[in-house]
Amino acid sequence: MAVRVECACGATYDLKDEYAGRKVACARCGAAIQVPLPAAPQDAIFDRDKFLLRQKFMSLTGEKYHVWDDQGHELLYVERPYHTGRGLLALFAALGTAIVSVIIVVSVAGAVHGSALQAVIGCVGAAAAIAATVAVAVLCLAKRHVTFYRDDARTQRLLDIIQLAKFHALTATYTVKDAVGNDLAVLRKHYVYDLFRKRWYCYKPSGEAWCVIKEDSFILSLLRRFLGSFFGVLRTNFIFTEPATGNVLGEFNRKFTILDRYVLDMTADPARKIDRRVALAVGVMLDTGERR
């Protein structure tokens, strides 16, 4: 099957499958053109408006979810590993770095004369020690990707959420990919906004804004900051909205249960403006990414 690509200059080409995923030069203008991978066929599992999610309780190896339809039929199994071994390695490496850094700073400060110079060396050394400790810890940590499987036997991978950076300072970014590795969406979260109202931004691979996902109410979000969940009464729920109009396209609600159970309801989007694979990926991140 030929893969059709179009250059910014307007030239179009039908290329053989062997060029999929590679870059080719435009014969007209010489610009590099990224040839897309063949699209994965849309699985019927995602062809619905409601998904029920339940997190597996007391899992030691990672965050795990089972996904059902609204009739109670199991659809998917979702997993986000903890990478405990890498976490312990990062902890011990950070402790070792901190101890060595302190010894070096104390030795250098003790070798010079003058209290003012020692104070400067101490301050600079402390800052350098902290930076080195954090850098070593981040270097040793593993990225925590999310994988969607057809069942808990992991017989078939259907979807991935790729964590782009190990350490998130102000912004966290994730890429949603289909079964063959094509980009479906980019999810971005700004932690500063969480002070008032939690929100995520979803973009198409082209960079166009797709939807904004935020807490269901500004007033309720402020109450949650002071009262927490208030025994489950102020459960953190989210709505999917159009960036331009603010129209609600869907909801992600936590059910009033002891264990974590959620409902992703996209019935407010009958035109399917939001790809259901992307909506479900967002739903999982609204739990594991928010540490609810």
NULO-525954 format. One line per 4 residues: number of its first residue (from 0); their letters; for each residue x, y, z of N, C-alpha, C. Coordinates in pm, 1 decimal. Layout:
BEGIN
NUM) A) X:Y:Z:X:Y:Z:X:Y:Z  ...
This chain:
BEGIN
0) MAVR) 84.8:-119.8:0.0:0.0:0.0:0.0:88.4:124.8:0.0  56.9:221.5:-85.3:135.9:343.8:-95.1:102.3:438.1:21.3  203.9:514.1:61.1:187.3:613.9:166.1:192.7:750.9:101.1  86.7:828.2:113.6:83.1:960.6:51.5:134.0:1065.3:149.5
4) VECA) 225.9:1150.6:102.7:278.1:1260.9:183.1:269.3:1388.5:101.0  263.2:1500.4:172.6:255.7:1630.8:106.3:357.8:1723.9:168.6  432.6:1791.3:85.2:531.9:1887.9:131.2:465.2:2023.8:152.1  529.5:2109.2:230.0:476.7:2243.5:254.6:470.9:2325.5:125.6
8) CGAT) 551.0:2289.1:26.0:550.3:2362.5:-100.3:432.8:2323.1:-189.5  356.3:2219.5:-146.5:239.5:2177.5:-223.5:258.8:2050.6:-302.5  381.5:2002.3:-313.3:407.4:1879.4:-388.2:358.7:1758.8:-308.7  298.5:1661.2:-375.1:251.5:1538.1:-310.1:319.2:1417.9:-374.3
12) YDLK) 340.1:1313.4:-293.4:408.8:1194.1:-340.8:340.0:1069.9:-284.5  332.0:965.9:-364.4:286.2:834.8:-320.1:408.9:745.3:-309.3  446.1:713.7:-184.3:569.1:640.2:-158.3:539.3:495.5:-118.3  636.3:409.8:-138.1:621.9:270.4:-98.5:621.5:258.3:53.5
16) DEYA) 565.1:147.1:103.1:556.8:124.2:247.1:693.2:128.3:315.1  798.2:92.9:242.9:930.9:85.4:303.1:980.9:221.8:350.5  918.5:330.9:304.1:958.7:465.4:346.6:884.7:511.4:472.8  790.0:433.1:520.7:710.9:473.1:637.1:800.9:494.8:758.4
20) GRKV) 781.2:608.2:826.1:860.1:641.2:944.2:992.2:707.1:914.7  1028.7:722.1:788.7:1156.3:782.9:751.0:1135.8:925.6:699.6  1245.6:997.4:680.3:1241.6:1130.5:621.0:1293.3:1122.6:477.7  1225.2:1191.5:388.5:1267.9:1195.8:248.8:1278.2:1342.2:205.8
24) ACAR) 1355.5:1365.7:100.4:1373.8:1501.7:49.8:1273.3:1528.2:-61.3  1211.5:1645.7:-56.1:1116.8:1684.8:-160.1:1192.9:1712.3:-289.9  1147.0:1653.8:-398.9:1214.3:1671.8:-528.2:1198.4:1813.7:-580.6  1094.6:1885.1:-533.6:1070.4:2020.4:-584.1:1152.1:2124.9:-509.1
28) CGAA) 1146.4:2120.8:-374.1:1211.9:2227.5:-297.2:1327.1:2177.7:-211.0  1340.9:2046.8:-198.2:1452.3:1992.9:-120.5:1427.4:1981.3:28.0  1309.4:2023.1:74.5:1278.8:2017.2:218.1:1262.4:1873.0:262.9  1293.1:1849.0:391.6:1277.1:1715.2:447.7:1130.4:1691.7:482.9
32) IQVP) 1077.4:1577.7:444.1:937.8:1541.2:470.9:936.8:1416.7:558.2  866.4:1424.6:669.4:852.4:1308.7:756.6:739.7:1220.3:702.7  772.5:1097.3:666.4:671.5:1003.8:615.3:604.9:935.8:734.5  474.6:945.5:747.8:407.5:886.9:865.3:406.9:735.4:860.6
36) LPAA) 396.7:676.0:978.4:377.7:531.8:987.3:235.3:498.1:947.8  209.6:377.9:900.7:71.5:341.8:868.5:-15.6:345.6:992.5  -135.8:395.2:978.4:-225.1:408.6:1093.2:-273.6:272.5:1139.4  -277.7:255.2:1273.5:-333.1:132.0:1328.1:-484.1:135.0:1312.8
40) PQDA) -544.9:23.2:1273.4:-690.6:22.5:1260.8:-757.9:50.8:1393.6  -866.2:127.9:1391.0:-939.2:162.7:1512.5:-1003.8:36.0:1568.7  -967.6:0.5:1689.9:-1022.1:-119.2:1752.9:-1163.6:-91.7:1800.7  -1251.7:-188.7:1782.3:-1391.8:-172.7:1821.7:-1407.1:-151.2:1971.1
44) IFDR) -1305.3:-189.3:2048.3:-1310.4:-168.5:2193.4:-1331.0:-21.8:2227.4  -1273.2:66.3:2147.2:-1280.4:209.3:2176.4:-1404.2:275.6:2114.8  -1483.2:199.8:2044.3:-1599.5:256.2:1974.7:-1720.2:262.5:2068.5  -1711.2:349.8:2169.1:-1819.5:365.4:2267.1:-1800.7:498.6:2339.2
48) DKFL) -1900.1:537.6:2415.7:-1895.0:667.1:2483.5:-1872.1:657.2:2633.8  -1890.0:537.9:2691.0:-1872.8:521.6:2835.0:-1771.9:411.9:2864.8  -1683.5:442.4:2960.2:-1585.5:345.3:3007.4:-1587.5:348.6:3160.5  -1584.2:232.7:3221.6:-1577.6:221.8:3367.1:-1438.6:173.2:3404.8
52) LRQK) -1373.5:243.2:3495.8:-1237.5:208.8:3535.9:-1233.4:174.5:3683.9  -1157.2:70.9:3716.3:-1135.3:37.4:3856.7:-988.0:10.8:3877.8  -928.5:77.1:3976.2:-787.7:55.1:4005.9:-771.9:-68.4:4094.4  -671.4:-148.8:4063.1:-644.7:-268.0:4141.7:-590.4:-227.8:4277.4
56) FMSL) -647.5:-284.0:4383.4:-612.2:-245.4:4519.8:-487.1:-319.8:4565.0  -397.9:-249.4:4636.9:-279.6:-307.6:4698.4:-186.4:-374.8:4596.9  -161.8:-309.9:4485.6:-66.1:-360.9:4388.3:73.2:-310.9:4425.1  168.7:-403.1:4436.9:303.8:-368.1:4480.5:397.0:-332.8:4365.4
60) TGEK) 359.0:-369.9:4244.9:449.4:-350.4:4131.0:413.5:-230.3:4044.4  298.1:-170.5:4067.7:259.7:-55.8:3986.6:111.7:-26.5:3998.6  70.7:79.5:3932.9:-71.5:113.5:3928.3:-136.3:36.8:3814.0  -243.8:-34.5:3845.8:-309.1:-120.8:3747.0:-458.8:-92.8:3746.8
64) YHVW) -517.3:-97.3:3627.4:-659.2:-66.9:3611.0:-723.6:-172.9:3520.9  -849.2:-201.9:3551.0:-932.4:-280.7:3461.7:-1039.2:-187.0:3406.3  -1067.0:-199.1:3277.4:-1163.6:-112.1:3210.8:-1279.0:-198.2:3160.0  -1402.2:-156.6:3191.5:-1522.3:-226.7:3146.3:-1610.3:-133.0:3062.6
68) DDQG) -1703.9:-192.2:2989.0:-1808.4:-111.6:2927.6:-1921.3:-94.4:3029.0  -2026.4:-19.7:2991.9:-2132.9:6.8:3088.1:-2224.1:-114.0:3109.8  -2197.1:-226.1:3040.8:-2271.0:-350.1:3063.3:-2193.1:-446.9:3152.4  -2074.2:-404.9:3194.9:-1994.6:-489.0:3283.3:-1901.5:-585.9:3213.5
72) HELL) -1882.0:-570.7:3081.1:-1790.2:-656.6:3007.3:-1649.6:-595.9:3010.2  -1551.3:-678.3:3045.1:-1415.5:-626.7:3054.8:-1359.0:-597.9:2916.0  -1296.6:-481.4:2902.6:-1243.9:-436.2:2774.1:-1092.1:-433.8:2769.4  -1030.2:-377.8:2873.2:-887.9:-349.1:2869.1:-822.8:-369.5:3004.7
76) YVER) -692.3:-382.7:3000.3:-610.5:-385.9:3121.7:-502.5:-279.6:3105.0  -484.0:-195.7:3206.6:-391.7:-82.5:3199.0:-288.7:-95.0:3311.4  -164.3:-62.8:3279.1:-57.2:-81.0:3377.0:42.0:34.9:3370.0  81.0:83.0:3488.0:188.7:182.9:3497.9:286.2:135.6:3606.7
80) PYHT) 395.9:70.3:3570.0:487.1:10.1:3668.3:553.2:113.9:3758.5  585.2:70.0:3881.7:656.6:155.4:3976.6:807.1:158.1:3950.0  864.5:50.2:3895.5:1009.8:34.9:3878.4:1077.8:49.7:4014.1  1037.8:-35.6:4109.3:1086.0:-25.5:4247.2:1237.3:-35.6:4255.9
84) GRGL) 1295.8:-126.5:4178.0:1440.6:-142.5:4181.3:1514.1:-15.8:4141.8  1466.0:48.2:4036.7:1528.3:174.3:3993.1:1506.9:283.5:4096.5  1391.4:280.4:4164.2:1365.3:379.0:4267.7:1460.4:364.7:4385.4  1486.8:240.1:4427.6:1581.9:216.3:4536.8:1723.2:255.2:4494.6
88) LALF) 1758.4:223.6:4371.1:1889.8:263.3:4319.5:1904.3:415.0:4323.3  1799.8:487.1:4281.6:1804.2:633.2:4283.1:1819.8:686.2:4424.9  1750.3:621.9:4521.2:1758.3:666.0:4660.8:1899.3:649.3:4715.5  1957.4:530.0:4697.2:2090.8:505.4:4751.5:2197.0:587.8:4678.8
92) AALG) 2179.0:605.0:4547.7:2274.9:686.4:4472.7:2269.1:831.8:4518.0  2147.8:881.4:4544.8:2132.9:1018.9:4591.8:2194.9:1036.2:4730.3  2172.1:938.3:4819.0:2232.1:945.7:4952.8:2383.9:943.2:4945.1  2437.2:855.1:4860.5:2582.2:849.1:4844.3:2639.0:978.8:4791.1
96) TAIV) 2571.2:1036.1:4692.7:2616.4:1163.3:4635.9:2613.5:1274.0:4740.3  2507.8:1276.5:4821.5:2496.2:1379.5:4925.0:2608.5:1366.9:5027.9  2637.2:1244.0:5069.5:2742.3:1223.4:5169.7:2878.1:1263.7:5115.6  2909.8:1218.5:4993.8:3038.2:1253.2:4932.0:3049.5:1404.1:4912.5
100) SVII) 2940.7:1467.5:4869.8:2942.4:1612.7:4847.4:2968.9:1687.7:4977.2  2905.2:1645.3:5085.9:2925.3:1711.0:5215.8:3070.3:1695.6:5261.1  3125.3:1577.3:5243.6:3265.6:1554.5:5283.5:3359.0:1645.8:5204.8  3334.4:1656.5:5074.0:3419.0:1742.4:4990.8:3408.2:1888.3:5032.7
104) VVSV) 3284.9:1935.5:5055.8:3264.9:2076.1:5093.9:3331.3:2105.5:5227.8  3313.3:2016.1:5325.1:3374.0:2036.7:5457.3:3526.3:2036.7:5447.2  3580.4:1947.2:5365.9:3725.9:1939.5:5350.5:3782.0:2065.9:5286.4  3715.1:2112.6:5181.5:3762.0:2233.7:5113.7:3750.0:2354.5:5205.1
108) AGAV) 3636.8:2366.5:5274.4:3617.7:2481.1:5364.6:3718.5:2479.4:5477.6  3751.9:2359.7:5525.4:3848.3:2350.5:5635.4:3990.4:2378.8:5592.3  4017.6:2370.6:5463.5:4153.5:2391.7:5414.0:4185.2:2537.7:5388.7  4083.7:2624.6:5391.5:4107.6:2767.1:5365.3:4101.0:2844.4:5496.6
112) HGSA) 4153.2:2967.6:5491.2:4156.0:3052.1:5610.6:4058.5:3168.4:5591.4  3999.0:3207.2:5700.0:3906.2:3319.7:5694.8:3762.1:3271.0:5700.5  3688.4:3318.1:5798.8:3550.2:3273.7:5817.9:3460.1:3314.8:5701.9  3486.7:3434.2:5643.5:3403.2:3481.3:5533.0:3417.2:3388.6:5411.9
116) LQAV) 3541.0:3350.4:5379.9:3565.1:3262.0:5266.4:3506.7:3123.8:5293.0  3517.7:3077.3:5415.5:3459.4:2947.6:5450.7:3307.8:2950.0:5435.4  3246.1:3063.2:5472.3:3101.4:3074.5:5459.5:3058.6:3071.0:5313.0  3136.4:3140.3:5228.0:3105.5:3140.6:5084.6:3117.4:2999.5:5027.5
120) IGCV) 3227.1:2933.3:5061.7:3248.8:2796.2:5012.8:3136.7:2704.4:5063.3  3094.8:2725.0:5188.7:2987.8:2643.2:5244.9:2856.4:2662.1:5170.6  2823.2:2788.2:5141.7:2697.2:2815.6:5070.2:2699.9:2761.9:4927.5  2808.4:2791.1:4857.1:2820.2:2743.6:4719.2:2824.4:2591.4:4716.0
124) GAAA) 2898.9:2533.9:4808.7:2909.9:2388.8:4814.1:2778.6:2321.4:4846.4  2700.8:2381.9:4936.7:2570.3:2324.9:4971.4:2477.7:2326.0:4850.8  2478.0:2437.7:4777.1:2393.7:2446.0:4656.9:2437.3:2342.9:4553.0  2569.7:2329.0:4535.0:2620.9:2231.6:4438.6:2587.9:2088.6:4482.3
128) AIAA) 2594.2:2063.6:4612.9:2564.9:1929.7:4664.2:2417.9:1893.8:4641.1  2330.9:1990.1:4665.2:2187.9:1966.3:4642.6:2162.0:1939.6:4494.8  2221.6:2021.1:4407.5:2202.3:2003.5:4262.9:2254.9:1868.1:4217.8  2371.4:1829.3:4266.8:2429.4:1700.5:4227.8:2343.9:1584.1:4277.1
132) TVAV) 2291.1:1596.5:4399.0:2207.3:1490.1:4455.7:2080.3:1471.6:4373.1  2015.9:1582.9:4338.9:1893.6:1575.9:4258.8:1923.3:1519.8:4120.2  2034.4:1564.9:4060.0:2070.0:1519.7:3925.1:2095.5:1369.6:3922.6  2165.7:1316.9:4021.8:2194.4:1172.9:4027.0:2066.1:1093.9:4047.5
136) AVLC) 1978.5:1144.5:4135.7:1851.8:1074.7:4160.7:1767.3:1067.4:4033.9  1756.9:1179.0:3963.1:1677.7:1182.2:3839.4:1739.1:1091.9:3733.8  1872.0:1092.6:3724.8:1940.6:1009.2:3625.4:1911.7:860.8:3648.4  1901.0:820.6:3774.0:1880.6:679.1:3806.0:1733.9:637.2:3797.4
140) LAKR) 1642.2:731.1:3805.3:1500.6:696.4:3799.9:1460.6:649.3:3660.5  1354.3:570.4:3654.2:1299.5:525.0:3526.1:1173.8:604.4:3494.1  1151.3:629.5:3366.9:1026.4:693.0:3325.7:911.6:594.8:3344.7  798.5:646.1:3389.6:683.9:559.4:3418.2:580.2:573.9:3307.0
144) HVTF) 596.3:492.6:3203.2:501.7:492.7:3093.0:376.2:414.5:3131.0  268.9:440.5:3059.3:141.5:369.6:3080.0:113.3:286.9:2955.6  73.5:161.2:2974.8:45.1:73.1:2862.0:-94.3:14.5:2874.9  -168.7:16.3:2764.7:-302.3:-42.7:2757.7:-292.3:-176.4:2684.9
148) YRDD) -340.9:-282.5:2748.7:-340.8:-415.8:2688.4:-484.6:-463.8:2668.6  -498.8:-562.5:2581.8:-631.7:-618.9:2558.5:-681.3:-694.8:2680.7  -589.9:-754.2:2757.9:-629.6:-827.3:2878.5:-511.2:-829.6:2974.5  -534.0:-881.9:3096.3:-427.9:-880.2:3196.7:-318.8:-982.6:3169.7
152) ARTQ) -335.5:-1064.8:3064.6:-226.8:-1152.6:3021.1:-130.4:-1080.5:2928.6  -161.4:-955.4:2896.1:-77.9:-870.1:2810.0:-56.9:-932.3:2671.9  -160.6:-990.9:2617.8:-148.1:-1058.0:2488.4:-132.2:-960.3:2372.6  -187.7:-839.7:2387.4:-178.5:-743.2:2277.1:-174.9:-601.4:2332.0
156) RLLD) -74.8:-526.7:2289.7:-61.7:-387.1:2330.7:-144.8:-302.2:2236.4  -230.0:-214.4:2294.2:-320.9:-134.3:2213.6:-290.7:15.4:2217.1  -226.6:62.2:2323.3:-210.3:206.0:2341.6:-97.3:229.6:2441.3  -24.6:341.2:2423.2:82.0:378.3:2516.6:72.0:525.6:2550.4
160) IIQL) 104.1:557.6:2675.2:122.0:697.1:2717.2:267.6:710.0:2759.1  344.2:788.3:2686.2:488.6:798.2:2706.1:520.1:922.9:2789.1  587.8:901.8:2901.3:634.4:1012.7:2984.4:762.0:1067.8:2921.9  760.8:1196.1:2886.0:873.6:1251.7:2809.5:993.0:1288.0:2895.7
164) AKFH) 971.0:1325.2:3021.8:1082.7:1365.0:3108.3:1071.0:1293.5:3242.4  1185.6:1260.9:3301.2:1184.9:1192.8:3430.3:1144.0:1286.2:3543.1  1185.1:1412.0:3533.9:1160.3:1507.7:3641.3:1070.8:1619.4:3589.9  964.0:1647.1:3662.9:869.8:1752.8:3626.6:882.2:1867.1:3727.0
168) ALTA) 925.3:1981.9:3680.7:935.3:2097.9:3768.5:803.4:2174.7:3768.2  773.5:2241.4:3658.8:650.4:2319.0:3646.9:552.1:2257.6:3548.0  604.2:2179.0:3453.9:519.5:2124.2:3347.9:551.0:1976.4:3326.0  447.2:1897.2:3310.0:462.3:1755.7:3275.2:402.0:1733.6:3137.0
172) TYTV) 471.1:1657.9:3052.7:424.4:1633.8:2915.9:428.6:1484.7:2884.6  322.7:1436.9:2820.8:311.1:1295.8:2783.7:263.1:1287.5:2638.1  305.6:1182.4:2569.4:260.5:1157.5:2433.1:178.9:1029.4:2430.0  61.8:1035.5:2367.0:-23.8:918.0:2351.5:3.3:858.7:2213.7
176) KDAV) 33.3:727.7:2210.0:65.9:660.1:2084.4:-27.0:541.0:2062.5  -55.4:512.1:1936.3:-140.0:397.1:1906.0:-55.7:269.5:1903.1  -117.9:159.7:1860.3:-53.5:28.7:1867.9:70.1:16.1:1780.9  82.0:96.3:1674.8:198.5:87.4:1586.8:295.8:203.7:1606.1
180) GNDL) 272.8:284.3:1708.5:367.2:390.5:1741.4:336.7:526.7:1685.1  221.9:545.4:1619.8:184.2:678.4:1570.8:142.0:767.8:1686.7  178.3:894.2:1681.7:133.7:990.2:1782.8:-15.3:1019.5:1764.7  -89.9:1007.9:1873.8:-231.9:1042.1:1872.4:-259.1:1177.2:1936.5
184) AVLR) -183.9:1209.8:2040.9:-208.4:1334.8:2113.3:-91.0:1364.9:2203.9  -83.8:1488.8:2247.9:11.9:1532.9:2349.4:-67.9:1585.4:2468.1  -36.6:1535.9:2587.3:-102.5:1579.7:2709.6:-4.8:1662.9:2790.4  -49.7:1776.8:2837.1:39.7:1865.8:2911.7:-31.0:1917.8:3036.9
188) KHYV) 44.1:1922.6:3144.2:-9.8:1968.6:3271.9:83.2:2074.9:3329.0  25.6:2186.6:3375.0:101.6:2294.5:3438.0:70.1:2294.3:3588.1  170.5:2266.4:3670.2:147.1:2248.6:3813.0:106.5:2377.2:3884.0  145.4:2492.3:3830.8:108.4:2618.9:3894.1:-43.2:2634.9:3898.2
192) YDLF) -112.3:2591.4:3792.0:-257.9:2604.2:3787.0:-327.5:2520.1:3893.1  -258.6:2414.6:3941.2:-318.7:2326.0:4040.5:-346.9:2397.4:4172.1  -282.1:2511.2:4193.0:-307.4:2585.2:4316.1:-452.5:2629.5:4325.1  -516.0:2649.1:4211.3:-653.6:2699.0:4210.0:-751.7:2598.1:4149.8
196) RKRW) -714.0:2539.4:4036.8:-805.0:2446.4:3969.4:-722.8:2354.1:3880.1  -721.4:2227.6:3911.9:-642.9:2132.9:3834.9:-690.6:2128.8:3690.4  -593.3:2121.0:3598.9:-631.2:2115.5:3457.4:-519.9:2050.4:3374.9  -561.7:1989.5:3266.7:-471.4:1930.8:3168.5:-506.7:1988.3:3032.1
200) YCYK) -407.8:1995.2:2943.4:-429.1:2041.6:2807.3:-398.0:1927.0:2711.5  -483.9:1908.1:2615.2:-467.2:1802.3:2515.8:-450.1:1865.5:2378.5  -345.6:1825.2:2307.1:-315.2:1879.6:2174.6:-311.1:1767.0:2071.5  -347.9:1799.9:1950.1:-331.0:1706.2:1839.5:-182.8:1698.9:1803.7
204) PSGE) -139.1:1594.4:1734.6:3.0:1585.1:1696.3:51.7:1706.3:1617.8  -39.1:1773.7:1548.7:-2.6:1893.8:1473.0:25.3:2013.3:1562.3  -9.5:2003.2:1690.4:6.7:2114.9:1782.6:-120.9:2192.1:1807.3  -226.9:2161.1:1734.1:-354.8:2229.8:1751.8:-419.5:2188.2:1884.2
208) AWCV) -471.4:2286.6:1957.9:-538.8:2256.9:2084.1:-661.0:2170.1:2058.7  -675.7:2061.9:2135.0:-784.7:1966.2:2113.4:-893.0:1982.5:2218.7  -852.6:1980.5:2345.9:-949.8:2002.2:2453.5:-875.0:2039.9:2580.3  -949.5:2095.8:2674.1:-898.0:2129.3:2806.9:-975.1:2045.4:2906.7
212) IKED) -902.1:1980.7:2997.2:-965.0:1897.8:3099.4:-938.5:1963.0:3234.4  -1043.1:1996.0:3306.5:-1024.8:2068.0:3432.2:-1126.2:2022.4:3536.3  -1100.5:2059.9:3662.2:-1193.2:2024.9:3769.1:-1331.8:2080.0:3736.5  -1432.5:2005.9:3780.6:-1569.1:2034.4:3738.9:-1621.3:2170.4:3782.6
216) SFIL) -1565.4:2229.0:3888.5:-1615.1:2357.3:3938.3:-1502.3:2432.3:4006.0  -1493.5:2562.1:3978.6:-1390.5:2644.5:4043.2:-1416.0:2655.3:4193.1  -1541.7:2671.7:4232.0:-1576.2:2682.3:4374.6:-1542.9:2552.5:4446.7  -1582.8:2439.8:4387.1:-1553.5:2311.0:4450.1:-1403.0:2286.4:4457.8
220) SLLR) -1330.5:2330.5:4355.6:-1185.1:2311.4:4357.3:-1121.9:2386.9:4473.5  -1171.0:2508.0:4502.8:-1119.5:2583.9:4617.0:-1155.5:2516.2:4749.4  -1277.0:2463.0:4759.0:-1317.2:2391.6:4880.1:-1230.1:2269.0:4902.3  -1193.8:2200.1:4793.6:-1109.0:2081.7:4806.5:-971.0:2118.7:4857.7
224) RFLG) -922.9:2240.2:4825.5:-790.7:2281.1:4873.1:-789.7:2293.4:5025.4  -901.7:2333.1:5083.4:-908.6:2354.9:5227.6:-964.9:2235.3:5304.1  -1057.5:2161.9:5242.9:-1127.4:2054.7:5313.9:-1088.9:1915.9:5265.6  -1008.8:1905.9:5159.1:-979.1:1775.4:5102.7:-1104.1:1716.0:5039.7
228) SFFG) -1115.1:1585.8:5044.3:-1233.4:1521.0:4986.1:-1354.6:1527.5:5079.0  -1331.8:1566.9:5205.8:-1439.2:1579.7:5305.8:-1523.8:1451.5:5309.7  -1452.7:1341.4:5342.6:-1515.0:1208.8:5356.8:-1582.3:1162.0:5226.5  -1526.5:1203.3:5112.8:-1579.2:1158.1:4985.0:-1686.0:1246.3:4925.2
232) VLRT) -1733.4:1345.2:4999.6:-1838.5:1433.7:4947.7:-1782.9:1525.0:4838.8  -1657.7:1570.0:4855.3:-1595.7:1660.7:4758.3:-1498.8:1583.3:4668.8  -1545.3:1475.4:4611.3:-1462.0:1396.4:4521.6:-1417.2:1481.4:4403.1  -1290.4:1461.7:4360.0:-1236.4:1541.7:4250.3:-1281.6:1484.2:4116.7
236) NFIF) -1371.8:1554.7:4049.7:-1420.3:1516.3:3917.6:-1371.2:1616.3:3813.8  -1367.8:1572.8:3688.9:-1315.6:1656.6:3581.4:-1414.5:1663.1:3465.6  -1404.3:1770.4:3387.2:-1483.3:1785.1:3265.2:-1390.4:1811.0:3147.3  -1429.1:1759.6:3029.5:-1358.6:1785.2:2903.2:-1429.2:1902.1:2834.7
240) TEPA) -1356.5:2005.3:2796.8:-1417.7:2121.2:2732.6:-1345.1:2156.8:2604.2  -1418.3:2218.5:2512.1:-1357.5:2269.8:2389.2:-1277.6:2395.3:2421.3  -1156.5:2409.5:2367.8:-1072.9:2525.3:2399.4:-1137.1:2658.6:2359.7  -1203.1:2662.4:2244.3:-1255.8:2789.4:2192.9:-1387.4:2828.5:2258.3
244) TGNV) -1478.1:2733.0:2273.8:-1613.0:2765.1:2321.0:-1636.5:2735.2:2468.0  -1556.7:2645.7:2525.0:-1579.1:2604.8:2662.8:-1691.5:2503.7:2677.8  -1748.3:2458.1:2566.2:-1856.1:2359.5:2572.6:-1804.8:2228.5:2631.3  -1887.3:2166.1:2715.2:-1849.3:2040.8:2779.2:-1865.7:1926.1:2680.4
248) LGEF) -1760.5:1844.9:2666.4:-1761.4:1731.0:2575.2:-1766.5:1597.3:2649.2  -1732.2:1597.9:2776.9:-1731.8:1473.5:2852.2:-1701.2:1497.7:2998.2  -1710.4:1389.3:3077.6:-1685.6:1397.4:3221.0:-1604.8:1276.6:3265.6  -1523.6:1297.8:3368.4:-1452.4:1188.3:3432.8:-1478.9:1200.0:3581.5
252) NRKF) -1562.8:1110.0:3633.7:-1612.1:1121.1:3770.5:-1568.8:1002.3:3855.2  -1535.4:1032.9:3978.2:-1502.8:928.3:4074.6:-1630.2:886.5:4146.3  -1655.2:755.7:4151.1:-1774.8:704.5:4216.1:-1753.5:700.7:4366.9  -1862.7:709.7:4440.5:-1856.6:712.0:4586.2:-1843.1:568.4:4637.5
256) TILD) -1719.4:516.9:4635.5:-1690.8:380.9:4679.8:-1562.9:381.4:4762.3  -1540.6:271.8:4836.4:-1418.8:261.4:4916.8:-1296.7:249.4:4825.9  -1307.5:163.6:4724.9:-1199.0:148.1:4628.6:-1214.3:249.6:4516.6  -1104.2:278.0:4447.1:-1106.2:377.6:4339.9:-1179.3:323.7:4217.5
260) RYVL) -1294.5:384.2:4186.1:-1369.6:348.9:4066.3:-1410.6:478.2:3997.0  -1403.7:475.9:3864.4:-1426.9:596.7:3787.6:-1516.9:568.4:3668.3  -1581.9:674.7:3621.1:-1664.9:665.6:3501.3:-1619.4:773.5:3403.8  -1578.9:731.6:3284.1:-1549.7:825.2:3175.9:-1672.6:828.6:3086.1
264) DMTA) -1738.0:942.7:3080.0:-1864.2:955.5:3005.4:-1847.1:1063.9:2899.3  -1844.2:1022.3:2771.3:-1825.9:1114.9:2659.7:-1953.7:1129.6:2576.9  -2069.6:1102.0:2636.2:-2195.8:1110.7:2561.0:-2228.2:1253.8:2520.1  -2166.6:1353.7:2583.3:-2189.0:1492.7:2543.7:-2114.3:1528.0:2415.3
268) DPAR) -2042.6:1431.4:2360.0:-1965.9:1451.4:2237.1:-2011.5:1351.8:2130.3  -2138.0:1361.5:2084.6:-2188.4:1264.0:1986.9:-2116.2:1272.1:1852.8  -2056.5:1387.2:1820.9:-1984.7:1402.4:1694.5:-1845.7:1339.8:1699.0  -1807.1:1286.4:1813.9:-1675.6:1224.9:1831.8:-1561.9:1321.4:1799.5
272) KIDR) -1574.1:1444.8:1849.5:-1465.7:1540.7:1830.4:-1338.0:1495.0:1900.4  -1355.3:1422.0:2010.4:-1240.9:1369.9:2084.7:-1227.0:1221.0:2056.4  -1111.4:1181.1:2008.8:-1081.2:1039.8:1986.4:-1097.9:966.6:2119.1  -1176.7:858.6:2119.8:-1203.9:788.1:2245.1:-1078.7:724.7:2304.1
276) RVAL) -981.4:690.5:2221.3:-855.0:639.0:2273.8:-784.8:747.5:2354.7  -787.2:869.4:2304.4:-724.7:981.2:2374.2:-801.9:1013.4:2502.1  -935.0:1011.1:2494.9:-1016.3:1038.9:2613.7:-987.1:938.5:2723.9  -974.6:811.3:2686.9:-945.7:709.0:2786.7:-805.1:726.0:2844.0
280) AVGV) -709.3:762.9:2759.1:-573.7:789.9:2806.9:-574.6:905.2:2906.9  -650.5:1009.2:2876.3:-663.1:1122.0:2969.1:-722.9:1075.1:3100.8  -826.7:990.0:3093.4:-890.6:941.4:3214.9:-793.4:871.0:3307.5  -707.8:786.9:3251.9:-608.7:717.0:3334.6:-510.9:816.8:3396.5
284) MLDT) -466.3:916.4:3318.2:-373.0:1015.2:3371.7:-436.9:1103.9:3477.1  -568.5:1123.2:3469.3:-636.7:1203.2:3570.7:-635.4:1134.4:3707.3  -611.0:1003.9:3707.0:-596.2:934.0:3834.2:-448.3:920.0:3871.7  -373.4:847.6:3788.1:-234.4:822.6:3824.4:-148.9:949.0:3819.2
288) GERR) -179.2:1040.1:3724.8:-102.4:1163.6:3714.4:-133.1:1264.2:3823.2  -252.7:1253.3:3881.4:-292.8:1343.2:3989.0:-270.9:1280.3:4126.7  -230.3:1150.8:4127.2:-207.9:1078.2:4252.7:-330.6:1083.8:4343.2  -446.3:1059.5:4282.1:-569.7:1065.3:4361.2:-586.3:940.2:4446.4
